[in-house]
Amino acid sequence: MPVDNNLYPPYQYLPGWFFLALGVVILAVAAILIVARLTRPLIEPPAGPPVPAADPAMLTAQAYGALRAEYFGRLDQIESEYRSGTLQPHDVHARLSGLVRAYVNEYSGLEAPVLTFTELSRRGVPPVLLDALGRYYYPSQFDPHTMVDPLAGIAIARQVVTTWN
């Protein structure tokens, strides 16, 4: 059998194969560009003019003032709920205990919400907090027969917020 060793030029192939190959290449390049566009890091907008630095002591005083105002508002809310009869004395003292502990935590960073009374006293916290916890909040929370005036508890909570440094 004779063998034909002639090469056939590409023009003898159907033109559809060329366009199919070209389409696959264009699709691959488009997919790469889309993936690159979607995964590139975001460009930050240019920075504006520099803001003049404020006095850190002034910022701190403003922040502490705003924090005190927020907690005075919470105390006012607890008092109004108690006076309207929504909260029972036991619940008032439980909320006050959590509130003064949260305030101390936010103001000074002391982990007051998770520390026991003994741990707080060992850390040398101001006596006003220990007095509030020991004389007003704990007896009312842990002994159902002990009746402590919720308004006195609210007053001592205000004193903690006012005097805490």
ABEGO torsion letter per residue (X at the ends): XBBBABBBBAAABBAAAAAAAAAAAAAAAAAAAAAAAAABBBBBBBBBBBBBBBBAAAAAAAAAAAAAAAAAAAAAAAAAAAAAGABBAAAAAAAAAAAAAAAAAAAAGBBAAABBAAAAAAAGBBAAAAAAAAAAAAAAAABAABBBBAAAAAAAAAAAAAABX
